């Protein structure tokens, strides 16, 4: 039984080290920002999670209580890694608006070199079914908000 637990803990540590290595290599070798962002946030999170799970299981195997810092590191990692990756991706998208790939289904408009669609103009002379609903301007005087 002890040998089985030792093998299980060793496998957890080996899987964890493998995923950490894959995340580090992905960070170094991949070409674009979004690919480089994906490698460490996914693979390293799983790798560090396996290492911490192995550490907690080792302490339980010895008959000790799991260390609170290991549990806090695990919780902090699984909460902050996806949030930070999402925030970095949103920031990169907002900085690279002109380099963004086109949306699917927009290929025909690009091939024909059509200009982007213009926003619809709202006029008071339209029938009510053609009017576009707009929000009132909060800074306008009350009589103009109607």
Backbone as CSV, one residue per row, in Angstrom:
resi,resn,N_x,N_y,N_z,CA_x,CA_y,CA_z,C_x,C_y,C_z
1,UNK,0.828,-1.202,0.000,0.000,0.000,0.000,0.865,1.256,0.000
2,UNK,1.960,1.206,0.773,2.851,2.371,0.840,3.496,2.615,-0.517
3,UNK,3.872,1.533,-1.191,4.496,1.680,-2.510,3.505,2.293,-3.505
4,UNK,2.236,1.902,-3.442,1.220,2.457,-4.327,1.061,3.958,-4.098
5,UNK,1.031,4.365,-2.860,0.896,5.797,-2.547,2.133,6.564,-3.003
6,UNK,3.312,5.975,-2.818,4.534,6.634,-3.283,4.539,6.776,-4.805
7,UNK,4.089,5.752,-5.504,4.021,5.827,-6.975,3.008,6.886,-7.401
8,UNK,1.870,6.937,-6.731,0.840,7.936,-7.046,1.362,9.361,-6.824
9,UNK,2.053,9.575,-5.709,2.617,10.901,-5.438,3.710,11.252,-6.447
10,UNK,4.516,10.261,-6.819,5.556,10.499,-7.825,4.943,10.855,-9.175
11,UNK,3.863,10.169,-9.546,3.192,10.487,-10.805,2.596,11.895,-10.796
12,UNK,2.024,12.272,-9.658,1.493,13.645,-9.546,2.605,14.674,-9.742
13,UNK,3.738,14.442,-9.111,4.863,15.377,-9.259,5.411,15.372,-10.680
14,UNK,5.490,14.191,-11.305,5.983,14.126,-12.686,5.032,14.818,-13.659
15,UNK,3.723,14.588,-13.504,2.757,15.290,-14.353,2.842,16.794,-14.146
16,UNK,2.961,17.209,-12.894,3.078,18.632,-12.601,4.310,19.251,-13.232
17,UNK,5.441,18.582,-13.101,6.683,19.095,-13.710,6.591,19.114,-15.229
18,UNK,5.944,18.090,-15.818,5.771,18.060,-17.269,4.955,19.257,-17.751
19,UNK,3.835,19.541,-17.086,2.995,20.661,-17.513,3.677,22.008,-17.288
20,UNK,4.440,22.129,-16.224,5.192,23.362,-16.004,6.231,23.550,-17.112
21,UNK,6.900,22.469,-17.496,7.885,22.540,-18.582,7.216,22.902,-19.911
22,UNK,6.062,22.304,-20.205,5.342,22.627,-21.439,4.915,24.096,-21.445
23,UNK,4.449,24.600,-20.310,4.068,26.012,-20.229,5.250,26.940,-20.436
24,UNK,6.401,26.589,-19.865,7.594,27.428,-20.034,8.095,27.390,-21.473
25,UNK,8.100,26.213,-22.086,8.522,26.117,-23.487,7.550,26.855,-24.410
26,UNK,6.256,26.770,-24.113,5.271,27.499,-24.907,5.453,28.999,-24.805
27,UNK,5.819,29.474,-23.635,6.058,30.899,-23.449,7.254,31.362,-24.264
28,UNK,8.270,30.523,-24.372,9.487,30.899,-25.096,9.333,30.704,-26.600
29,UNK,8.714,29.609,-27.029,8.745,29.218,-28.442,7.591,29.742,-29.289
30,UNK,6.436,29.995,-28.715,5.287,30.378,-29.533,5.441,31.795,-30.071
31,UNK,4.781,32.056,-31.214,5.077,33.274,-31.975,4.281,34.498,-31.549
32,UNK,2.979,34.401,-31.420,2.171,35.599,-31.157,1.855,35.734,-29.673
33,UNK,1.403,36.918,-29.314,1.096,37.208,-27.913,0.011,36.281,-27.376
34,UNK,-1.033,36.053,-28.158,-2.150,35.258,-27.666,-1.769,33.791,-27.493
35,UNK,-0.913,33.279,-28.362,-0.416,31.915,-28.177,0.481,31.844,-26.947
36,UNK,1.334,32.854,-26.770,2.210,32.867,-25.595,1.411,33.036,-24.310
37,UNK,0.307,33.722,-24.375,-0.537,33.902,-23.190,-1.224,32.592,-22.817
38,UNK,-1.594,31.818,-23.811,-2.333,30.583,-23.561,-1.471,29.518,-22.885
39,UNK,-0.211,29.409,-23.299,0.644,28.332,-22.791,0.863,28.397,-21.278
40,UNK,1.357,29.503,-20.722,1.608,29.467,-19.281,0.350,29.508,-18.427
41,UNK,-0.712,30.136,-18.904,-1.902,30.211,-18.052,-2.603,28.881,-17.938
42,UNK,-2.613,28.094,-18.996,-3.298,26.800,-18.928,-2.377,25.699,-18.408
43,UNK,-1.246,25.529,-19.054,-0.369,24.408,-18.706,0.276,24.586,-17.342
44,UNK,0.747,25.768,-17.050,1.416,25.972,-15.764,0.430,25.918,-14.603
45,UNK,-0.789,26.370,-14.823,-1.795,26.266,-13.764,-2.047,24.800,-13.423
46,UNK,-2.176,23.979,-14.441,-2.367,22.551,-14.194,-1.131,21.931,-13.560
47,UNK,0.056,22.356,-13.996,1.299,21.818,-13.439,1.478,22.173,-11.980
48,UNK,1.303,23.436,-11.654,1.449,23.852,-10.250,0.344,23.230,-9.399
49,UNK,-0.849,23.070,-9.973,-1.930,22.402,-9.246,-1.586,20.959,-8.913
50,UNK,-0.964,20.250,-9.852,-0.550,18.860,-9.584,0.539,18.801,-8.519
51,UNK,1.500,19.699,-8.590,2.578,19.709,-7.593,2.009,20.007,-6.205
52,UNK,1.109,20.987,-6.123,0.522,21.312,-4.817,-0.381,20.194,-4.313
53,UNK,-1.103,19.533,-5.215,-1.929,18.391,-4.792,-1.043,17.260,-4.289
54,UNK,0.090,17.033,-4.935,1.040,16.024,-4.454,1.600,16.383,-3.094
55,UNK,1.873,17.660,-2.878,2.397,18.092,-1.580,1.361,17.919,-0.465
56,UNK,0.112,18.282,-0.765,-0.958,18.103,0.229,-1.153,16.609,0.516
57,UNK,-1.157,15.778,-0.533,-1.327,14.329,-0.334,-0.158,13.746,0.456
58,UNK,1.049,14.241,0.240,2.214,13.765,0.985,2.057,14.061,2.480
59,UNK,1.611,15.258,2.808,1.424,15.604,4.228,0.300,14.782,4.858
60,UNK,-0.748,14.518,4.077,-1.822,13.668,4.598,-1.304,12.244,4.797
61,UNK,-0.477,11.751,3.868,0.106,10.413,3.970,0.975,10.281,5.214
62,UNK,1.684,11.352,5.589,2.516,11.321,6.793,1.703,11.444,8.074
63,UNK,0.438,11.757,7.943,-0.404,11.893,9.120,-0.446,13.308,9.655
64,UNK,0.105,14.262,8.931,0.078,15.663,9.349,-1.121,16.353,8.715
65,UNK,-1.476,17.474,9.289,-2.514,18.287,8.672,-1.937,18.983,7.441
66,UNK,-2.751,19.165,6.382,-2.252,19.911,5.225,-1.886,21.342,5.631
67,UNK,-0.810,21.830,5.093,-0.360,23.175,5.434,-1.320,24.204,4.840
68,UNK,-1.695,25.204,5.620,-2.615,26.219,5.091,-2.020,26.986,3.916
69,UNK,-0.712,27.165,3.907,-0.124,27.933,2.803,-0.263,27.195,1.480
70,UNK,-0.208,25.850,1.486,-0.396,25.098,0.252,-1.815,25.266,-0.269
71,UNK,-2.770,25.199,0.626,-4.161,25.377,0.215,-4.422,26.804,-0.253
72,UNK,-3.810,27.783,0.401,-3.971,29.178,-0.025,-3.311,29.432,-1.378
73,UNK,-2.142,28.839,-1.604,-1.479,28.986,-2.900,-2.351,28.389,-3.996
74,UNK,-2.927,27.224,-3.743,-3.788,26.583,-4.731,-5.006,27.447,-5.039
75,UNK,-5.669,27.931,-4.020,-6.850,28.780,-4.228,-6.475,30.073,-4.955
76,UNK,-5.385,30.699,-4.540,-4.947,31.950,-5.173,-4.599,31.717,-6.640
77,UNK,-3.931,30.627,-6.936,-3.530,30.316,-8.312,-4.743,30.092,-9.202
78,UNK,-5.683,29.275,-8.751,-6.836,28.958,-9.584,-7.804,30.128,-9.716
79,UNK,-7.727,31.103,-8.850,-8.576,32.297,-8.988,-7.899,33.343,-9.856
80,UNK,-6.611,33.598,-9.634,-5.962,34.717,-10.312,-5.473,34.412,-11.717
81,UNK,-5.093,33.180,-12.022,-4.533,32.882,-13.356,-5.544,33.126,-14.477
82,UNK,-6.775,32.647,-14.404,-7.710,32.935,-15.495,-8.092,34.412,-15.581
83,UNK,-8.214,35.060,-14.427,-8.596,36.475,-14.434,-7.488,37.324,-15.044
84,UNK,-6.244,37.066,-14.677,-5.141,37.854,-15.240,-4.982,37.578,-16.726
85,UNK,-5.171,36.336,-17.171,-5.087,36.031,-18.602,-6.189,36.745,-19.372
86,UNK,-7.381,36.782,-18.811,-8.485,37.476,-19.463,-8.217,38.972,-19.567
87,UNK,-7.704,39.554,-18.514,-7.421,40.995,-18.529,-6.302,41.330,-19.518
88,UNK,-5.262,40.492,-19.588,-4.187,40.741,-20.556,-4.689,40.592,-21.988
89,UNK,-5.550,39.609,-22.235,-6.093,39.430,-23.580,-6.975,40.610,-23.976
90,UNK,-7.800,41.096,-23.059,-8.645,42.261,-23.359,-7.804,43.494,-23.634
91,UNK,-6.739,43.686,-22.866,-5.864,44.838,-23.087,-5.159,44.729,-24.433
92,UNK,-4.711,43.527,-24.786,-4.041,43.346,-26.075,-5.010,43.567,-27.226
93,UNK,-6.245,43.121,-27.082,-7.227,43.344,-28.140,-7.523,44.828,-28.314
94,UNK,-7.613,45.556,-27.231,-7.900,46.986,-27.356,-6.710,47.754,-27.912
95,UNK,-5.488,47.280,-27.689,-4.315,47.960,-28.241,-4.082,47.614,-29.707
96,UNK,-4.541,46.449,-30.145,-4.290,46.004,-31.516,-5.575,45.961,-32.331
97,UNK,-6.398,46.988,-32.257,-7.673,46.979,-32.964,-7.493,46.911,-34.481
98,UNK,-6.502,47.609,-35.034,-6.332,47.603,-36.492,-5.744,46.301,-37.000
99,UNK,-5.121,45.518,-36.135,-4.518,44.258,-36.553,-5.408,43.057,-36.250
100,UNK,-6.601,43.291,-35.738,-7.484,42.192,-35.377,-7.908,41.404,-36.605
101,UNK,-8.047,40.108,-36.490,-8.541,39.331,-37.627,-9.999,39.675,-37.892
102,UNK,-10.410,39.505,-39.143,-11.789,39.823,-39.503,-12.723,38.755,-38.945
103,UNK,-13.967,39.141,-38.799,-14.968,38.219,-38.289,-15.322,37.201,-39.368
104,UNK,-15.703,35.995,-38.978,-16.106,35.005,-39.974,-17.339,35.484,-40.729
105,UNK,-17.389,35.206,-42.016,-18.523,35.627,-42.831,-18.345,37.005,-43.422
106,UNK,-17.252,37.695,-43.129,-17.006,39.037,-43.637,-16.023,39.005,-44.806
107,UNK,-15.719,37.819,-45.341,-14.718,37.685,-46.399,-15.178,38.318,-47.703
108,UNK,-16.463,38.202,-48.034,-16.963,38.728,-49.296,-16.839,40.246,-49.345
109,UNK,-17.123,40.924,-48.238,-17.011,42.377,-48.203,-15.561,42.814,-48.365
110,UNK,-14.624,42.066,-47.809,-13.210,42.421,-47.965,-12.722,42.160,-49.379
111,UNK,-13.202,41.067,-50.008,-12.789,40.776,-51.374,-13.263,41.855,-52.338
112,UNK,-14.466,42.352,-52.136,-15.010,43.383,-53.006,-14.561,44.778,-52.596
113,UNK,-13.812,44.877,-51.510,-13.294,46.138,-50.969,-14.415,47.141,-50.704
114,UNK,-15.465,46.644,-50.077,-16.589,47.508,-49.731,-16.249,48.313,-48.487
115,UNK,-16.748,49.551,-48.384,-16.503,50.323,-47.167,-17.325,49.740,-46.016
116,UNK,-16.937,50.036,-44.791,-17.732,49.529,-43.664,-19.108,50.175,-43.663
117,UNK,-20.113,49.490,-43.136,-21.464,50.055,-43.131,-21.534,51.309,-42.279
118,UNK,-22.325,52.271,-42.752,-22.522,53.525,-42.024,-23.640,53.355,-41.013
119,UNK,-23.541,54.016,-39.861,-24.636,53.925,-38.890,-25.885,54.607,-39.424
120,UNK,-27.047,54.099,-39.016,-28.314,54.670,-39.483,-28.544,56.027,-38.847
121,UNK,-29.062,56.952,-39.631,-29.367,58.295,-39.139,-30.816,58.325,-38.672
122,UNK,-31.053,58.969,-37.558,-32.398,59.090,-37.012,-32.939,60.459,-37.399
123,UNK,-34.100,60.468,-38.036,-34.763,61.730,-38.374,-36.160,61.712,-37.797
124,UNK,-36.708,62.885,-37.578,-38.052,62.971,-36.999,-39.144,62.697,-38.028
125,UNK,-38.843,62.745,-39.318,-39.848,62.557,-40.344,-40.179,61.106,-40.624
126,UNK,-39.531,60.170,-39.999,-39.806,58.759,-40.257,-41.102,58.330,-39.585
127,UNK,-41.745,57.334,-40.159,-42.883,56.742,-39.439,-42.400,56.069,-38.160
128,UNK,-43.294,55.847,-37.217,-42.915,55.352,-35.894,-42.277,53.962,-35.957
129,UNK,-42.674,53.097,-36.951,-42.094,51.766,-37.012,-40.658,51.786,-37.526
130,UNK,-40.234,52.889,-38.163,-38.867,52.984,-38.665,-37.936,53.715,-37.705
131,UNK,-38.477,54.310,-36.666,-37.646,55.057,-35.730,-36.766,54.117,-34.928
132,UNK,-35.589,54.590,-34.630,-34.657,53.826,-33.818,-34.773,54.330,-32.387
133,UNK,-34.953,53.392,-31.462,-35.070,53.784,-30.053,-33.715,54.254,-29.546
134,UNK,-33.689,55.415,-28.930,-32.459,55.947,-28.347,-32.721,56.326,-26.904
135,UNK,-31.670,56.361,-26.138,-31.787,56.781,-24.740,-31.738,58.293,-24.664
136,UNK,-32.481,58.879,-23.730,-32.407,60.339,-23.582,-31.065,60.754,-23.001
137,UNK,-30.633,61.928,-23.385,-29.376,62.478,-22.899,-29.576,62.950,-21.464
138,UNK,-28.858,62.381,-20.478,-29.076,62.792,-19.088,-28.616,64.215,-18.799
139,UNK,-27.746,64.764,-19.633,-27.283,66.127,-19.383,-28.185,67.184,-20.009
140,UNK,-29.172,66.742,-20.809,-30.089,67.685,-21.446,-31.106,68.196,-20.425
141,UNK,-31.659,69.397,-20.674,-32.726,69.903,-19.772,-33.930,68.961,-19.812
142,UNK,-34.744,68.958,-18.739,-35.859,67.997,-18.640,-36.847,68.091,-19.805
143,UNK,-37.089,69.280,-20.350,-38.076,69.400,-21.442,-37.559,68.784,-22.748
144,UNK,-36.236,68.633,-22.891,-35.690,68.048,-24.127,-35.502,66.535,-23.996
145,UNK,-35.698,65.980,-22.822,-35.526,64.549,-22.634,-36.700,63.745,-23.138
146,UNK,-37.820,64.346,-23.422,-39.012,63.623,-23.830,-38.946,63.177,-25.208
